[in-house]
Amino acid sequence: MLRTQSPGSRAAHPGEKKATSNICTNQGLLAIRATVYLSLLGRQGLVDVAELCCRKSHYAAERLGELPGFKLMFSRPFFKEFTLRVQGDATEVINRAAEAGFDLGPALGRFPRLRESLGEAADQTLLVAVTEQRTREEIDRLVESLAATSEDSATPQTLTKPA
């Protein structure tokens, strides 16, 4: 993984006093990285990556949805990101996943507009994204780590969509 540190103003460095912009930011490097990645993939490679993302995210959604107290928030088609509603606090689920080495989230309750539309459900809802880089074994480990969360909850209940 490429990591960079954003430099200070170019004008602050000797010999560059006439600089009017800072082209050496992370944005430029990320754009170059994306361009190289996409050019190496090619047309069919991009299709293959997209299909992998879609299959893996649907596998993760199916497995997570089987856990007591976990349910897909919406029954609409999705590509690689889906919304889960959990019994209890979504932030606790995110923290439990982090302890097991997974980055989930964010909890949708942190976004004021979503809080307005979802109401109380916002604190029980989180976003999950799955990319082509995740393996089936990693997804299964995530499910196993969150299974403890659902077992710690009170008796499972059916979660419904907000009105």
Summary of the structure (lengths in Angstrom):
residues: 163
radius of gyration: 20.4
end to end distance: 42.7
largest distance: 68.0
contacts: 420
relative contact order: 0.14
helix: 53%
strand: 9%
